[in-house]
Structures are given as C-alpha cells and as structure tokens.
Amino acid sequence: MTSLAMIIGLLPLMFASGVGRNGNQTLGAAAVGGMLIGTLCQVFVVPALFAFFQYLQERVKPLVFEDEASRDVIKELEQFSKGSATDYKIEE
C-alpha cells in the first residue's frame, strides 16, 4: 500500500512538462520503475524463495523439537487445558 502511494505520488514527476522536463521525466521514470520492480519482488519473489528454502531445510535436516516429551510441557498442557496431557497426541 505504501509503495503504491509512492508510485502514484511520483506519476506527476514522470509526466512533467515545462522547464527541466527531461531531467524530471527521467528521474520520475527511474523511481517509478524501481518501486514497481521492488514491489513485485516483495510480493512474488520473496515468498517463493522462503518456500523453496523451507523445502530444502525439510529435505536436508528436518526440525526436531527436543522438549515435546518434557515434563514441564505436560504440566503446562494440563494447567491450561480441560483434560489431561495424555489426551493430546504428538504427530510424528
């Protein structure tokens, strides 16, 4: 949303006329183009890279939580739940 507001705010600079027109249009086009490319990278490329690296991590070395069978965890489950901690099964 912020990027879109900046792009819309730079449009008058991109379509400038009058004295200094060439410099203003060049600066406006570069700024709008950079913001568009950056926004598209944030929306599409970054989540795709995150999913790819998460996939690689799960293939190479899956996450293992050491405290799943801990007594402290069982006490917390019993304290904050209505049933006993043995009712909750840990998926493997």
N, C-alpha and C positions, 0 to 999 in steps of 0.2 A: 504494500500500500504506500509506504514511504517512497519507494523507488518510482512508483507510478506518479506520485505527486511531483517528484523532482523532474521526471521526464516531461510531464505536462507543463511545468514551470519553465523548462528550457526551450519549449517549442517557439515562443516568440523570438528568442535569440537565434534559433535555427532559421526562421523565416524573416530575418531582419532586412530592412531596407534603409537607404539613406547613407550618410557618411559612415565609413568603416564597415560597409556591408560585407565585403569579402572576408574580413577577419572575424566578424561576428558569426557569419554563417558557418565558417569553418570550425570555429570553437563550439558553436551550438551542435553541429552535426557530430563532432567527435564526442562531446559529452553525452548526447542522447544515445548514440551508438554504443558507447561504453556502458551506460546504465542498462540498456536493453540486453546486451551480452551478459553483463553481470547478473541481472535478474533471472535470465533464462538458465544460467549456470546454477544459481541458487535453487531454482525450482526443480530442475531436472537432473543435473549432473551430480550435485552433492548427495541427494538421496540415493541415486543409483550407485555411487561409489560406496556409500555406507552399507547398502545391502550386499554389494559384492565383497567387501572386506569382512562383513559379518559371516557370509557364506564360507569364505576362506578360513576364518577362525574356527568355525564349527567343524570344518573338514580336517584341519591340521591338529588343533587341540581344543576340544570342546570344554566349555566352562564347567567346573566341578565345584560345588559348594560344600565345604568341609563341615559346616555347622547344621546340616539338615537333621542329623540324628542327635543333636546336642540336648542335654537335659534342660538347659536354660530356654531353648526354643520350645520344648514341650511344655515347660511351666508357663511360658507366655501364651501359648495356644490355649492352655486350659484356663488361664486367667481371663482372657478376652473372648473366649467362645462359650457357648452354652453347653457343649458336650465335652467329652474327654479328648485328649490329644490323639488317642489311638483311633478315633473315628476318621481322622484326616490321613489320607494315604498320599505318599510322595510318589509322583510319576517318575519312572525311570526310562 
